[in-house]
Amino acid sequence: MRQLGLIVGAAATALVAAGAITYAVAGDEGSDGTPSAGSADAGFARDMAVHHQQAVEMSYIVRDRTDDEEVRRLAYDIAQTQANQRGMLLGWLDLWELPKVSAEPPMTWMGMGDMASGKDGALMPGMATNAEMKRLGSLGGERAEVFYLQLMTDHHKGGVHMAQGCVRACEVGVEKRLARGMVEAQESEIELMAGMLRERGAAPRE
């Protein structure tokens, strides 16, 4: 439980640091002006907002499917953190007067394009399929906990990969810092969830 508190604290710190300058990005260090619609900055904001939305949905589903306080607390923290970050990402797109939807395939800004689709038709790597989301909503108790932890581990791995892409390619300083914070927080949560799965006699999916 102490480890969970440390992770949540780190995520909250990243949110505060980013939120304090959410609307001061146009002249932020590392940026020469408003990003273009095809830039890594805009692509990351659009794609990660979609990625985060599913994590929020999964987390609220499992909170209604289990009474385990540790899982419910983790799910709530993930939902709150990613909902707040999603708001920042969409807010930047508004500030830059850029569309929130692109005709380009997800992760084109990372040079992946049509290769971005995850397994079994998932929109992006790490994202759950519609069938997996439906299954999560049908389970209860420990079975729901295990499946959620497995899905969220995959989800975080995909999110870390995308955030690392922004750290490398984004030019807006505050967005790069948010992406770096995502990498650190989600890697810590991946370790935490591995331990929670072991406690339940399970493991992350291959």
C-alpha positions in Angstrom: 0.0 0.0 0.0 2.9 2.3 0.7 4.2 1.7 -2.8 0.8 2.6 -4.2 0.8 5.9 -2.2 4.2 6.8 -3.6 3.1 6.2 -7.2 -0.1 8.2 -6.7 2.0 11.0 -5.2 4.3 11.1 -8.1 1.5 11.2 -10.6 -0.2 14.0 -8.6 3.1 16.0 -8.6 3.4 15.6 -12.4 -0.1 16.8 -12.8 0.4 19.9 -10.7 3.6 20.8 -12.4 2.0 20.4 -15.8 -1.3 22.0 -14.9 0.4 25.1 -13.5 1.4 26.0 -17.0 -1.2 24.3 -19.2 -2.2 27.5 -21.0 1.3 28.9 -21.3 2.5 26.6 -24.0 2.7 28.9 -27.1 5.9 30.5 -26.0 7.2 27.6 -23.9 10.9 26.7 -24.2 11.7 24.4 -27.1 8.7 25.7 -29.2 9.0 28.2 -32.0 5.2 28.8 -32.0 2.0 27.0 -32.5 2.4 23.3 -33.6 1.0 22.3 -37.0 -1.8 19.8 -37.3 0.7 17.1 -38.5 3.3 17.7 -35.8 4.3 15.2 -33.2 2.9 17.6 -30.5 -0.6 17.6 -32.1 -0.5 13.9 -32.9 0.5 12.9 -29.4 -2.2 15.1 -27.9 -4.9 13.6 -30.1 -3.8 10.0 -29.8 -3.0 10.0 -26.1 -6.4 11.6 -25.3 -8.1 8.6 -27.0 -5.8 6.2 -25.3 -6.4 7.8 -21.9 -10.2 7.7 -22.3 -10.2 4.0 -22.5 -8.1 3.7 -19.4 -10.7 5.9 -17.6 -13.5 3.7 -18.8 -11.8 0.4 -17.8 -11.1 1.8 -14.4 -14.6 2.8 -13.6 -15.9 -0.6 -14.9 -13.7 -2.5 -12.5 -14.6 -0.3 -9.5 -18.2 -1.5 -9.9 -17.1 -5.2 -10.3 -15.0 -5.7 -7.1 -15.0 -4.8 -3.4 -11.1 -5.1 -3.1 -10.0 -1.7 -1.8 -6.5 -1.9 -3.2 -7.8 -2.5 -6.8 -10.6 0.1 -6.4 -8.1 2.7 -5.1 -5.7 2.0 -8.0 -8.5 2.2 -10.5 -9.7 5.5 -9.1 -6.3 7.0 -9.1 -5.7 5.9 -12.7 -9.1 7.3 -13.8 -8.5 10.6 -12.1 -4.9 11.1 -13.3 -5.7 10.1 -16.9 -8.9 12.1 -17.1 -7.0 15.2 -15.9 -4.1 14.6 -18.4 -6.7 14.1 -21.1 -8.2 17.4 -20.3 -4.7 19.0 -20.7 -4.1 17.4 -24.0 -7.5 18.5 -25.4 -7.0 21.9 -23.9 -3.7 22.3 -25.8 -5.4 21.4 -29.1 -8.0 24.0 -28.4 -5.3 26.6 -27.6 -3.5 25.7 -30.8 -6.8 25.8 -32.8 -6.1 22.3 -34.1 -8.7 19.6 -34.8 -9.1 16.8 -32.2 -9.7 14.2 -34.9 -7.3 13.5 -37.8 -7.9 11.7 -41.1 -4.5 10.1 -40.6 -4.2 6.7 -38.9 -3.3 6.8 -35.2 0.4 7.3 -34.4 1.3 8.5 -37.9 3.3 11.2 -36.1 5.5 8.3 -34.8 6.1 7.0 -38.2 3.8 4.0 -37.5 0.6 4.9 -39.3 -1.2 1.8 -40.5 1.1 -0.4 -38.4 -0.3 1.3 -35.2 -3.3 -1.0 -34.8 -3.0 -3.3 -31.9 -3.9 -7.0 -31.6 -7.3 -8.2 -32.8 -8.3 -4.8 -34.2 -7.5 -2.6 -31.1 -7.2 1.0 -32.2 -3.6 1.4 -30.9 -1.0 -0.8 -29.2 -2.0 -1.7 -25.6 -5.6 -0.7 -26.1 -8.3 -3.3 -25.2 -10.6 -4.6 -27.9 -14.4 -4.1 -27.7 -14.7 -7.8 -26.8 -12.2 -7.4 -24.0 -14.1 -4.3 -22.6 -17.3 -6.3 -22.8 -15.7 -9.2 -21.0 -14.4 -7.0 -18.2 -17.9 -5.7 -17.6 -19.2 -9.3 -17.3 -16.7 -10.5 -14.7 -16.8 -10.0 -10.9 -14.6 -10.3 -7.9 -11.0 -11.6 -8.3 -11.6 -12.6 -11.9 -12.4 -8.9 -12.7 -9.4 -7.8 -10.7 -7.0 -10.0 -12.6 -8.4 -9.2 -16.0 -8.3 -5.5 -15.3 -4.7 -5.6 -14.0 -3.7 -7.5 -17.2 -5.6 -5.2 -19.5 -4.2 -2.1 -17.7 -0.6 -3.5 -17.8 -0.9 -3.8 -21.6 -2.5 -0.4 -21.8 0.3 1.2 -19.8 2.9 -0.5 -21.9 1.3 1.0 -25.0 1.0 4.4 -23.3 4.7 4.4 -22.3 5.8 3.6 -25.9 3.7 6.5 -27.2 4.9 8.9 -24.4 8.5 8.0 -25.1 7.8 9.0 -28.8 6.7 12.4 -27.6 9.7 12.8 -25.4 11.8 12.2 -28.5 9.8 14.2 -31.1 7.6 16.8 -29.4 8.8 20.4 -29.4 6.6 22.0 -26.9 8.5 21.9 -23.6 5.5 21.5 -21.2 4.1 18.6 -23.3 7.5 16.9 -23.3 7.6 17.2 -19.6 4.1 15.8 -19.2 5.0 12.9 -21.5 8.2 12.2 -19.4 6.0 12.2 -16.3 3.7 9.7 -17.9 6.5 7.3 -18.6 7.8 7.4 -15.1 4.4 7.0 -13.4 3.1 4.3 -15.7 6.3 2.3 -15.5 6.0 2.4 -11.7 2.4 1.3 -12.0 3.3 -1.6 -14.3 5.6 -2.9 -11.5 2.9 -2.4 -8.9 0.3 -4.3 -11.0 2.8 -7.1 -11.6 2.9 -7.5 -7.8 -0.8 -7.3 -7.4 -1.2 -10.0 -10.1 1.3 -12.3 -8.3 -0.8 -11.9 -5.1 -3.7 -13.3 -7.0 -1.8 -16.2 -8.5 -1.7 -14.6 -12.0 0.8 -12.8 -14.3 0.8 -10.2 -17.0 -0.2 -11.4 -20.4 2.5 -12.3 -22.9 
